[in-house]
Amino acid sequence: MKDRQGYFSIIQYSEHPERAEYINIGVVLFAMEAPYVLCKFGERPKRIKSAFNVNPGVHFDLLQNSLKSRLQSEFREGWKRESIDRFISQRSGKIRLFPLRSMLINDARADLDSIFSDLVGEMPSKPRKQRANVKLASKLKEYGVDGLLEKPSPVLLAGGIKIEAPFGYQNGAFNLLQGLSLGDEPDKALSKASPHMIEGNLLFSQTLQEKRLVVIADDAEMHDESFIALLSSQMEQHKVRFYTMADLQPLVSDIRMNYALHH
């Protein structure tokens, strides 16, 4: 039983130690048998960026490597509980070790992985959100109208403003289709949508109504109907036609009808 006695400590990091705000970034395990000390850190510093709104960079890697080297230097030949406690008490700065916790060790490396998973873990990578225009392209293909659309040339407006869109079609005015992601709180979603309103108004007026912006919003279902109605109203006031990807049928019908009329 004595040979199975071990200890572990959580490795913590703070960008601002004076505030005593720390997050778990790794685990060190002390075993009675070689290799005596095992250390594991998170593979990605994403947790730090999320907690402290900073990019840890090379400095963070140096701090981790320094601690790992010190642990190996101090304890790779063995250890005593008192020596570990003293080592922990002497840590200061951005990286610290939490007081030791006792445990029985069956398989040191497997136990380390288990503790790490339970107490530190990796922040799961969020799948990269599909860009709104990529999703729009997929939707248009799904409806079978992708072949009825044109690839518009960039439109240059006064003041050096350039408006680009991945798709276009004629229905009296030439419509430039752009995707828009609304996957945020209403105020942030409105901030994303507002530039399209300005662009649409300029496009409509400066081309003498020959060109018009069409915005197709993704993630509209995440918002109240009242917000979507308000957004749609504002778009129309700025001469922008507005649809959602969840309800593309009106746009699809217009594309098909006008393709037949103009070809």
DRENLOKOL-648715 format. One record per atom (N, C-alpha, C): x, y, z; residue in three letters. Coordinates in steps of 0.05 Angstrom, whole numbers, plus 32768, in hexadecimal, padded with zeros to 4 digits. Layout:
// DRENLOKOL-648715
XYZala;...
// end
This chain:
// DRENLOKOL-648715
80117FE88000met;800080008000met;801180198000met;80288018800Flys;8039802F8011lys;804480367FF5lys;804B80227FE5asp;805680277FCAasp;804280357FB8asp;802880327FBFarg;8013803E7FAEarg;800D805B7FB7arg;801880637FCEgln;8012807E7FD8gln;801E80937FC5gln;800E80A77FBEgly;801880BC7FADgly;800A80D67FB4gly;801280EB7FA6tyr;800581057FA9tyr;800381127F8Etyr;7FF081257F8Dphe;7FEF81357F74phe;7FE981527F7Cphe;7FEF81637F69ser;7FEA81807F6Dser;7FE0818C7F53ser;7FCD819E7F55ile;7FC381AC7F3Eile;7FD581C37F38ile;7FDD81C67F1File;7FED81DD7F16ile;7FDA81F37F0Dile;7FDD820B7F18gln;7FCB82207F12gln;7FD982397F06gln;7FCB82497EF7tyr;7FD682607EEAtyr;7FC482787EEFtyr;7FD1828F7EF2ser;7FC382A97EF3ser;7FD282BE7EE3ser;7FC482CC7ED3glu;7FD082E37EC5glu;7FD582FA7ED8glu;7FC482FB7EEEhis;7FC783107F02his;7FC783047F1Ehis;7FDD82F97F27pro;7FDF82EB7F41pro;7FD582FC7F58pro;7FD883167F56glu;7FD083287F6Cglu;7FB283277F71glu;7FA3831E7F5Darg;7F86831C7F60arg;7F7D83017F6Aarg;7F9182EE7F6Dala;7F8B82D37F77ala;7F7682C57F65ala;7F7782CA7F4Bglu;7F6582BD7F39glu;7F7582A97F28glu;7F72828F7F2Etyr;7F82827A7F21tyr;7F7082677F12tyr;7F7B825B7EFDile;7F6E82457EEFile;7F80822D7EEEile;7F7482157EECasn;7F8481FC7EEBasn;7F8F81F87ECFasn;7FA981F37ECDile;7FB681EF7EB3ile;7FC581D57EB1ile;7FC881C77EC8gly;7FD781AE7EC6gly;7FD6819F7EE1gly;7FE481877EE1val;7FE581767EF9val;8001816B7EFBval;800B816A7F14val;8024815B7F19val;801E81457F2Dval;8029812D7F27leu;802481167F38leu;803E810B7F43leu;803F81057F5Dphe;805780FB7F6Aphe;805280DE7F72phe;806280CB7F67ala;805F80AF7F6Cala;807780A47F7Bala;8074808E7F88met;808980827F98met;809D80737F87met;8096806D7F6Eglu;80A8805F7F5Cglu;80AF80707F44glu;80C5806A7F37ala;80CE80797F20ala;80B7807A7F0Bala;80B380907EFEpro;80C480A87EFDpro;80BF80BC7F13pro;80B180B57F28tyr;80AE80C57F41tyr;809D80DE7F3Dtyr;80A280EE7F28val;809281067F24val;808981077F07val;806F810B7F03leu;8064810D7EE8leu;805381277EE6leu;805581337ECFcys;8048814D7ECCcys;8039814E7EB2cys;8022815B7EB2lys;8012815D7E9Alys;800481787E99lys;800881867E82phe;7FFB81A07E7Ephe;7FE7819E7E68phe;7FD581B17E68gly;7FC281B37E51gly;7FD181B97E38gly;7FC781AD7E22glu;7FD581B07E08glu;7FD081CB7DFCglu;7FBA81D87E02arg;7FB381F17DF7arg;7FB082067E0Carg;7FBA821F7E08pro;7FB682347E1Cpro;7F9B82437E19pro;7F8882367E0Blys;7F6F82437E07lys;7F60824A7E20lys;7F64823A7E35arg;7F5782407E4Farg;7F60825B7E5Aarg;7F7A82617E56ile;7F85827A7E61ile;7F7982927E51ile;7F78828F7E37lys;7F6C82A57E27lys;7F5082AA7E2Flys;7F4182947E34ser;7F2582977E3Cser;7F2282A47E57ser;7F33829D7E6Aala;7F3182A67E85ala;7F3B82C37E89ala;7F5182CA7E7Bphe;7F5E82E37E80phe;7F5E82F67E68phe;7F5382ED7E52asn;7F5182FD7E3Aasn;7F6C83067E30asn;7F8082F47E31val;7F9B82FA7E27val;7FA482E17E17val;7FB782E67E05asn;7FC482D07DF7asn;7FDE82CA7E06asn;7FE082B27E13pro;7FF682AC7E24pro;801282AC7E16pro;801382A37DFDgly;802B82A57DEDgly;804282957DF8gly;805A829D7DEFval;8073828E7DF5val;8079828F7E13val;807382A67E20his;807982A97E3Dhis;806B82937E4Dhis;8053828B7E46phe;804582767E54phe;8053825C7E50phe;805C82567E38asp;806B823D7E33asp;8084823C7E44asp;809282527E47leu;80AA82537E57leu;80A5824D7E74leu;808F82587E7Eleu;808782547E9Aleu;808182367E9Fleu;8073822A7E8Dgln;806D820D7E8Fgln;808681FC7E8Fgln;809782027E7Basn;80AF81F27E78asn;80C281F57E90asn;80C2820E7E9Bser;80D382137EB2ser;80CA82037ECAser;80AF82037ECFleu;80A581F47EE5leu;80AA81D67EE2leu;80A581CC7ECAlys;80AA81AF7EC4lys;80C781A87EC9lys;80D981B97EC1ser;80F681B37EC4ser;80FD81B37EE2ser;80F281C67EF1arg;80F781C87F0Earg;80ED81AF7F1Carg;80D581A67F15leu;80CA818E7F21leu;80DB81767F1Cleu;80E481737F03gln;80F5815C7EFCgln;810F815D7F0Agln;811B81757F0Cser;813481797F19ser;813381727F37ser;811D817A7F43glu;811A81777F60glu;8113815A7F68glu;8102814D7F58phe;80F681347F62phe;80F9811B7F50phe;8109811D7F3Barg;810B81067F2Aarg;811980EE7F37arg;812880F37F4Cglu;813680DD7F5Aglu;812680D47F73glu;810E80E07F77gly;80FE80D97F8Egly;80F680F27F9Egly;80E680EE7FB2trp;80DC81057FC1trp;80D280FD7FDDtrp;80CF81127FEDlys;80C2810F8007lys;80AC81248008lys;8097811D8017arg;8080812F8019arg;8089814B8021arg;809B814D8034glu;80A38167803Eglu;80B181788029glu;80C0816A8018ser;80CF81798003ser;80BC81847FEEser;80A681747FE8ile;8093817E7FD5ile;808481967FE0ile;807C81947FFAasp;806E81AA8006asp;807F81C48006asp;809881C0800Barg;80AA81D8800Barg;80AC81E37FEEarg;80AE81D27FDBphe;80B081DB7FBFphe;809781EB7FB7phe;807F81E17FBFile;806681EE7FB9ile;806582097FC7ile;806D820B7FDFser;806B82247FEEser;807D82397FE3ser;809282317FD4gln;80A582457FC9gln;809C824F7FAEgln;808782437FA2arg;807E824D7F88arg;806F82687F8Barg;8075827A7F79ser;806782937F78ser;8066829D7F5Bser;805582B07F56gly;805382BA7F3Bgly;803A82AF7F2Dgly;803C82AD7F13lys;802582A77F03lys;801D82897F04lys;803182787F0Aile;802B825B7F0Cile;803082527F28ile;801C82447F34arg;801F823A7F4Farg;8015821D7F50arg;801D820F7F65leu;801481F47F6Aleu;800081F37F82leu;7FEA81E67F7Ephe;7FD681E37F93phe;7FE081CF7FA8phe;7FD981D37FC2pro;7FE281C07FD7pro;7FDD81A37FCFpro;7FEF81927FD7leu;7FEE81757FD0leu;7FD481687FD9leu;7FCC81547FC8arg;7FB681437FD0arg;7FC081267FCEarg;7FB881167FE2ser;7FC180FB7FE3ser;7FB080E97FD1ser;7FBD80D47FC6met;7FAF80C17FB5met;7FBE80A67FB5met;7FB080917FAEleu;7FBC80777FAAleu;7FC080737F8Cleu;7FD8806C7F84ile;7FE0806A7F68ile;7FDF804D7F5File;7FD180487F49asn;7FD1802D7F3Dasn;7FE4802D7F25asn;7FE080407F13asp;7FF080437EFBasp;7FF580617EF9asp;800E806A7EFEala;801480867F01ala;800A80977EE8ala;8011808E7ED1arg;800A809E7EB9arg;7FEC809E7EB4arg;7FDF80877EB8ala;7FC280867EB4ala;7FB480977ECAala;7FBF80967EE2asp;7FB380A67EF8asp;7FB680C47EF2asp;7FCE80CB7EE8leu;7FD280E77EE1leu;7FBE80F07ECCleu;7FBA80E07EB7asp;7FA780E77EA2asp;7F8B80EA7EAEasp;7F8480D87EC0ser;7F6980D97ECCser;7F6580F27EDCser;7F7980F97EEDile;7F7781127EFDile;7F75812A7EEBile;7F86812A7ED7phe;7F8781417EC4phe;7F6B81447EB7phe;7F60812E7EAEser;7F46812F7EA1ser;7F30813A7EB3ser;7F3181327ECDasp;7F1D813A7EE0asp;7F2081577EE9asp;7F3881607EEDleu;7F3D81797EFAleu;7F4781907EE8leu;7F5181887ED1val;7F5B819D7EBFval;7F4D819A7EA4val;7F5381837E96gly;7F46817E7E7Dgly;7F4E81937E68gly;7F45818E7E50glu;7F4981A17E3Aglu;7F2F81AF7E34glu;7F3081C97E2Fmet;7F1881D67E26met;7F1281CC7E0Bmet;7EFA81C17E07pro;7EF381B67DEDpro;7EF481CC7DD8pro;7EFF81C57DC1ser;7F0081D87DABser;7EE481DB7DA0ser;7EDC81F37D9Elys;7EC281F87D91lys;7EC581F47D73lys;7EB381E57D67pro;7EB681E37D4Apro;7EB481FE7D3Dpro;7EC682027D2Aarg;7EC6821C7D1Darg;7EAB82207D0Farg;7E9F82367D16lys;7E84823B7D0Blys;7E86823F7CEDlys;7E7582317CDFgln;7E7482337CC2gln;7E6D82507CBAgln;7E7D825B7CAAarg;7E7882777CA1arg;7E5D82787C94arg;7E50828F7C99ala;7E3482927C8Fala;7E32828F7C71ala;7E4682997C62asn;7E4582977C45asn;7E49827A7C3Basn;7E59826B7C4Bval;7E5D824F7C44val;7E43823F7C49val;7E3682457C5Flys;7E1D82387C64lys;7E0882407C50lys;7E0882597C48leu;7DF582637C34leu;7DF982547C1Aleu;7E1282507C12ala;7E1882417BFAala;7E0D82257BFBala;7E1082187C12ser;7E0581FD7C16ser;7DE781FD7C14ser;7DDA82117C20lys;7DBD82127C1Flys;7DB382177C03lys;7DBF82287BF4leu;7DB7822E7BD9leu;7DBA82157BC7leu;7DD082067BCClys;7DD481ED7BBDlys;7DBE81D97BC4lys;7DB881D87BDEglu;7DA381C67BE8glu;7D8881CB7BDAglu;7D8281E57BD6tyr;7D6981EC7BC9tyr;7D6B81EA7BAAtyr;7D8381E57BA0gly;7D8681E17B83gly;7D8781FA7B73gly;7D8E82117B7Fval;7D8E822B7B70val;7DAA82367B6Eval;7DBE82277B77asp;7DDA82317B76asp;7DE282367B59asp;7DD882257B46gly;7DDF82287B2Agly;7DD1823F7B1Cgly;7DBE824B7B2Aleu;7DAF82627B1Eleu;7DBA827D7B26leu;7DCF827C7B36leu;7DDB82957B41leu;7DF5829C7B33leu;7DFC82B57B34glu;7E1582BF7B29glu;7E2982C57B3Fglu;7E4282C77B37lys;7E5782D07B49lys;7E5C82EE7B43lys;7E5283007B54pro;7E53831D7B4Epro;7E7083277B50pro;7E76833B7B3Fser;7E8E834A7B42ser;7E8B835D7B59ser;7EA183647B67pro;7E9F83787B7Cpro;7E9483927B72pro;7E84839F7B83val;7E7783B87B7Cval;7E8783CE7B8Aval;7E9283E17B7Bleu;7EA183F87B86leu;7E8F84107B88leu;7E8D841B7BA1leu;7E7D84327BA6leu;7E8E844A7BACleu;7E8284617BADala;7E91847A7BB4ala;7E9F84777BCFala;7EB684847BD0gly;7EC584837BE9gly;7ED7846A7BEBgly;7ED8845A7BD6gly;7EE984427BD6gly;7EDC842A7BE4gly;7EC2842C7BE9ile;7EB484157BF5ile;7EB083FF7BE1ile;7EB683E77BE9lys;7EB383D07BD7lys;7EA083BC7BE4lys;7E8C83B47BD5ile;7E7883A17BDFile;7E7B83877BCFile;7E7F83717BDDglu;7E8283577BD0glu;7E6D83447BDAglu;7E6583317BCAala;7E52831D7BD1ala;7E5883037BC2ala;7E5382EC7BCDpro;7E5A82D37BC0pro;7E4682CB7BAApro;7E2D82D67BABphe;7E1882CE7B98phe;7E0882E77B90phe;7DFC82E57B78gly;7DEB82FA7B6Egly;7DD782F07B5Agly;7DC182FF7B57tyr;7DAE82F87B42tyr;7D9D83117B3Ctyr;7D9183117B24gln;7D8283287B1Agln;7D6583247B1Fgln;7D58833A7B2Aasn;7D3A833A7B2Basn;7D3083567B29asn;7D3A83657B15gly;7D3483817B12gly;7D4C83917B1Bgly;7D54838D7B34ala;7D6E83967B3Dala;7D80837D7B3Eala;7D9A83827B3Fphe;7DAC836B7B42phe;7DB183677B60phe;7DAA83507B6Aasn;7DAB834A7B86asn;7DC6833D7B8Easn;7DD383487BA2leu;7DEC833C7BACleu;7DE5832E7BC7leu;7DEA83147BC8leu;7DE383047BDFleu;7DFB83017BF2leu;7DF683087C0Cgln;7E0A83057C20gln;7DFE82F67C38gln;7E0E82E47C44gly;7E0682D67C5Cgly;7E0D82E77C75gly;7DFF82E37C8Aleu;7E0482F27CA3leu;7DFE82DF7CBBleu;7E1182DD7CCDser;7E0D82CC7CE5ser;7E0382DD7CFCser;7DEC82D57D08leu;7DE182E37D1Fleu;7DE582D57D39leu;7DF882C37D3Agly;7DFB82B27D52gly;7E0782C17D6Agly;7DFB82D67D73asp;7E0482E67D8Aasp;7DED82F17D98asp;7DF382FF7DAEglu;7DDE830E7DBCglu;7DD283237DA9glu;7DB9832C7DAEpro;7DAC833E7D9Bpro;7DBD83577D95pro;7DC983637DA9asp;7DD9837C7DA4asp;7DF083767D92asp;7DFE835F7D96lys;7E1583587D85lys;7E0B83507D69lys;7DF583437D68ala;7DE9833B7D4Eala;7DE283547D3Eala;7DD783687D4Bleu;7DD083817D3Eleu;7DE9838F7D34leu;7DFE838E7D44ser;7E18839B7D3Bser;7E23838D7D22ser;7E1F83737D20lys;7E2883657D09lys;7E18836C7CF0lys;7DFE83707CF5ala;7DEB83757CDFala;7DED83927CD4ala;7DF483A47CE6ser;7DF383C17CDEser;7E0483C87CC6ser;7E1C83BE7CC4pro;7E2C83C57CACpro;7E1E83BD7C92pro;7E0F83A77C92his;7E01839F7C7Ahis;7DEB83B37C73his;7DDF83BF7C87met;7DCB83D47C82met;7DD783EC7C74met;7DEE83F47C7Eile;7DFC840B7C72ile;7E0584057C56ile;7E1183ED7C52glu;7E1A83E57C37glu;7E0283E47C24glu;7DEC83D87C2Egly;7DD583D57C1Dgly;7DC983F07C14gly;7DC884037C26asn;7DBD841D7C1Fasn;7DCF842B7C0Basn;7DE9842A7C10leu;7DFC84367BFDleu;7DFA84297BE1leu;7DF9840E7BE1leu;7DF883FF7BC8leu;7DDF84077BB8leu;7DC884087BC6phe;7DAF840E7BB9phe;7DAF842B7BADphe;7DB9843E7BBDser;7DB7845A7BB4ser;7DCC84617BA0ser;7DE584577BA3gln;7DFA845F7B91gln;7DF984507B76gln;7DEC843A7B75thr;7DE9842C7B5Bthr;7DCE84327B4Fthr;7DC084467B5Aleu;7DA6844F7B50leu;7D9284387B4Eleu;7D9284287B64gln;7D7F84127B68gln;7D8483FB7B55gln;7D9B83FB7B47glu;7DA183E57B35glu;7DAC83CD7B44glu;7DB683D17B5Clys;7DC183BB7B6Clys;7DB683BD7B88lys;7DB283A57B93arg;7DA683A47BAEarg;7DB3838D7BBEarg;7DB783927BD8leu;7DC2837F7BE9leu;7DAD836D7BF5leu;7DB383527BF6val;7DA1833F7C02val;7DB083317C18val;7DA683327C30val;7DB383267C47val;7DA3830D7C51val;7DB182F77C54ile;7DA582DE7C5Eile;7DB282D77C78ile;7DA282D87C8Eala;7DAC82D57CA9ala;7DAB82B87CB2ala;7DC182AF7CBEasp;7DC382957CCBasp;7DBE82997CE9asp;7DB582837CF6asp;7DB182837D13asp;7D9A82967D1Casp;7D88829C7D0Aala;7D7282AE7D11ala;7D6082A17D27ala;7D6082867D27glu;7D4F82787D3Aglu;7D58827C7D57glu;7D7182867D5Amet;7D7B828B7D75met;7D6F82A47D82met;7D6182B47D72his;7D5782CE7D7Bhis;7D3882CE7D7Chis;7D2E82E07D8Basp;7D1182E47D8Casp;7D0682ED7D71asp;7CEE82E57D6Bglu;7CE282EE7D52glu;7CE0830C7D50glu;7CDC83197D67ser;7CDA83367D67ser;7CF583437D5Eser;7D0B83377D66phe;7D2583427D5Ephe;7D29833E7D40phe;7D2283267D36ile;7D2583217D19ile;7D1383347D09ile;7CFB83387D13ala;7CE9834B7D05ala;7CF483677D05ala;7D00836F7D1Bleu;7D0C838A7D1Cleu;7D24838C7D09leu;7D3483777D08leu;7D4B83777CF6leu;7D4383787CD9leu;7D2E83687CD3ser;7D2483687CB7ser;7D1983847CAFser;7D0B83907CC2ser;7D0083AB7CBCser;7D1683BF7CB7ser;7D2C83BE7CC8gln;7D4283D17CC4gln;7D5083CB7CAAgln;7D5383B27CA3met;7D6083AB7C89met;7D5083B77C72met;7D3683B47C72glu;7D2583BE7C5Dglu;7D2683DC7C5Bglu;7D2783EA7C72gln;7D2984077C72gln;7D4384107C65gln;7D5883FF7C66his;7D7184067C5Ahis;7D7583F97C3Fhis;7D5F83F17C33lys;7D5E83E67C18lys;7D6C83CB7C15lys;7D6D83BC7C2Bval;7D7883A17C2Bval;7D62838D7C2Dval;7D6283797C1Barg;7D4F83637C1Earg;7D5A834F7C32arg;7D4983457C43phe;7D5283357C5Aphe;7D43831A7C5Bphe;7D5383047C5Etyr;7D4882E97C61tyr;7D5782DB7C77tyr;7D4C82C57C80thr;7D5B82B37C92thr;7D6082987C85thr;7D75828B7C8Dmet;7D7B82717C81met;7D67825C7C89met;7D5882617C9Fala;7D44824E7CA7ala;7D2B82517C96ala;7D2882677C87asp;7D11826B7C76asp;7D1A82777C5Basp;7D2782677C4Cleu;7D3282707C32leu;7D1F826D7C1Bleu;7D0982617C1Fgln;7CF7825B7C08gln;7CEF82747BF9gln;7CE8828A7C06pro;7CE182A27BF6pro;7CF882AB7BE4pro;7D1082AA7BEDleu;7D2782B27BDDleu;7D2B829E7BC6leu;7D2982857BCCval;7D2D82707BB8val;7D1882737BA2val;7CFF82787BA9ser;7CEA827C7B95ser;7CF082947B84ser;7CFA82AA7B90asp;7D0082C27B80asp;7D1782BD7B6Dasp;7D2B82AE7B76ile;7D4282A77B64ile;7D3882977B4Cile;7D2882827B51arg;7D1E82717B3Barg;7D0D82817B28arg;7CFB82917B32met;7CE882A07B21met;7CF882B37B10met;7D0A82C27B1Basn;7D1982D67B0Casn;7D2D82CA7AF9asn;7D3882B37B00tyr;7D4982A67AEDtyr;7D3A829F7AD3tyr;7D2282957AD6ala;7D11828F7ABFala;7D0B82A87AAEala;7D0782BF7ABCleu;7D0082D77AAEleu;7D1782E47AA0leu;7D3082E07AAAhis;7D4782EF7AA0his;7D5A82DE7A8Fhis;7D5282C47A8Bhis;7D6482B27A7Bhis;7D5482A47A65his;
// end
